[in-house]
């Protein structure tokens, strides 16, 4: 695992989001992440990514709740930055804000889609794919250090679990490559 590679890709795409002026939201923004000017006249507030406050104890509690250990590469991701939205190619990593990130991960595992199709089958959802799927860790294949392969699940075709990458770091590298290919 290359933690610098993982954090570099995250920072690259968070900065792109900021550079394009897309780091704005009409919802309440945590004060630590909000622009000091507050909401504009239409109620939108600019947010900024900040250093993550996620602790090992908090991550271990999530692991106990979902019943699976998380990959070390994904823990690097969780412990790097808090943000509201991160888009890399068609992957959407959302709701990693300072206070809501834990609830967001547990909600994605148990409430966003039918748990009997994902978490109860050993698939840990962690990101949305475009408007039609989820990226999930596949815990059904024992691997060293819990660096599970990633699958893409189509929520319109519930039996469709497609292999996507060998692990989380490889996922970020693949997404980065796909995003760069689409630059005009």
C-alpha positions in Angstrom: 0.0 0.0 0.0 1.2 3.5 -0.9 -0.4 6.0 1.5 1.1 9.0 -0.3 -0.4 7.8 -3.6 -3.9 7.4 -2.0 -3.8 10.9 -0.3 -2.3 12.5 -3.5 -5.2 11.3 -5.6 -7.8 12.4 -3.0 -6.1 15.9 -2.7 -5.9 16.2 -6.5 -9.7 15.7 -7.0 -10.7 17.7 -4.0 -8.6 20.6 -5.4 -10.3 20.2 -8.8 -13.7 20.5 -7.1 -12.6 23.7 -5.4 -11.0 25.1 -8.5 -14.2 24.6 -10.5 -16.2 26.3 -7.7 -18.3 23.1 -7.0 -17.5 22.9 -3.3 -20.9 24.6 -2.4 -24.0 23.2 -0.9 -27.5 24.4 0.1 -27.5 22.3 3.2 -26.1 23.2 6.6 -22.3 23.0 6.6 -20.2 22.1 9.7 -18.6 25.4 11.0 -15.1 23.9 10.7 -15.6 23.3 7.0 -17.7 26.4 6.1 -16.5 29.5 4.4 -16.3 32.3 6.9 -18.7 34.4 4.7 -21.5 32.0 5.4 -24.4 31.3 3.0 -24.9 33.4 -0.1 -28.2 35.1 -1.0 -29.6 31.8 -2.3 -28.6 29.9 0.8 -25.6 28.1 -0.6 -22.4 27.8 1.5 -18.9 27.1 0.3 -17.2 24.2 2.1 -13.6 23.2 2.3 -12.0 19.9 3.0 -10.2 19.7 6.3 -7.8 17.2 7.9 -9.7 14.2 9.1 -10.3 13.7 12.8 -11.2 10.0 12.4 -9.5 7.8 15.0 -8.6 4.2 15.1 -11.2 3.6 17.8 -14.0 5.1 15.7 -13.0 3.0 12.7 -12.8 -0.1 14.8 -16.3 0.7 16.1 -17.6 0.9 12.5 -15.9 -2.4 11.7 -17.7 -4.0 14.7 -21.0 -2.5 13.5 -20.7 -3.8 9.9 -19.1 -7.1 11.0 -16.0 -6.8 8.8 -12.6 -5.3 9.0 -11.9 -2.4 6.6 -8.9 -2.4 4.2 -5.9 -0.5 5.5 -5.9 1.5 2.2 -9.5 2.6 2.9 -8.5 3.6 6.5 -5.9 5.9 5.0 -8.7 7.5 3.0 -10.9 7.9 6.1 -8.1 9.4 8.1 -7.0 11.8 5.5 -9.7 14.4 4.9 -13.3 15.3 5.7 -15.3 16.6 2.8 -18.9 16.8 1.5 -18.3 15.5 -2.0 -15.4 13.9 -3.9 -15.9 12.8 -7.5 -13.3 10.8 -9.3 -14.5 9.6 -12.8 -17.9 8.2 -12.1 -17.3 7.4 -8.4 -19.0 9.6 -5.8 -17.6 9.6 -2.3 -20.1 11.6 -0.3 -20.8 12.7 3.2 -17.4 12.4 4.8 -17.9 15.5 6.9 -16.4 16.0 10.3 -19.4 14.9 12.4 -21.5 12.7 10.0 -18.9 10.4 8.4 -19.5 7.5 10.7 -23.3 7.5 10.4 -22.9 7.9 6.6 -20.8 4.7 6.3 -23.1 2.7 8.5 -26.2 4.1 6.7 -24.7 3.1 3.3 -24.1 -0.4 4.6 -27.5 -1.0 6.2 -30.1 1.5 4.9 -29.2 2.9 1.5 -30.0 -0.3 -0.4 -31.4 -3.7 0.8 -28.9 -5.1 3.2 -29.7 -8.6 2.1 -28.2 -7.7 -1.3 -25.0 -6.2 -0.1 -23.8 -6.3 3.5 -25.4 -9.6 4.3 -23.8 -11.1 1.3 -20.3 -9.8 2.3 -20.3 -6.7 0.2 -19.4 -3.4 2.0 -20.7 -0.4 0.0 -18.5 2.7 0.2 -19.2 4.9 -2.8 -21.9 5.5 -5.4 -21.3 4.8 -9.1 -22.9 7.4 -11.4 -26.6 7.2 -10.8 -26.9 3.4 -11.2 -24.6 1.5 -8.9 -22.4 1.1 -5.8 -18.8 0.3 -5.3 -18.3 -2.3 -2.6 -15.5 -4.3 -0.9 -16.0 -8.0 -1.6 -15.2 -9.7 1.7 -16.1 -13.1 0.2 -12.5 -13.5 -1.0 -10.1 -13.8 1.9 -7.1 -11.6 1.2 -4.0 -10.6 3.0 -4.5 -7.6 5.3 -8.2 -7.2 4.4 -7.3 -5.5 1.1 -10.5 -6.8 -0.5 -11.3 -6.7 -4.2 -13.8 -4.0 -5.2 -17.0 -4.9 -7.1 -19.4 -2.7 -8.9 -23.0 -3.5 -8.1 -25.9 -2.4 -10.4 -28.9 -1.4 -8.3 -31.1 -1.9 -11.4 -29.9 -5.5 -11.9 -29.6 -6.8 -8.3 -27.8 -10.0 -9.3 -25.1 -8.1 -11.1 -21.8 -8.0 -9.1 -19.0 -7.1 -11.5 -15.3 -7.3 -10.5 -13.9 -3.8 -10.7 -10.4 -3.6 -9.1 -8.0 -5.6 -7.0 -8.3 -3.3 -4.0 -9.0 0.3 -2.9 -5.7 1.7 -3.9 -6.0 0.1 -7.4 -9.5 1.5 -7.6 -8.3 5.1 -7.0 -5.5 4.6 -9.6 -8.1 3.2 -12.1 -10.5 6.1 -11.5 -7.7 8.6 -11.8 -6.8 7.1 -15.2 -10.4 7.1 -16.3 -10.8 10.7 -15.3 -7.6 11.8 -17.1 -8.7 9.9 -20.2 -11.9 12.0 -20.3 -10.1 15.4 -20.1 -10.5 17.3 -23.3 
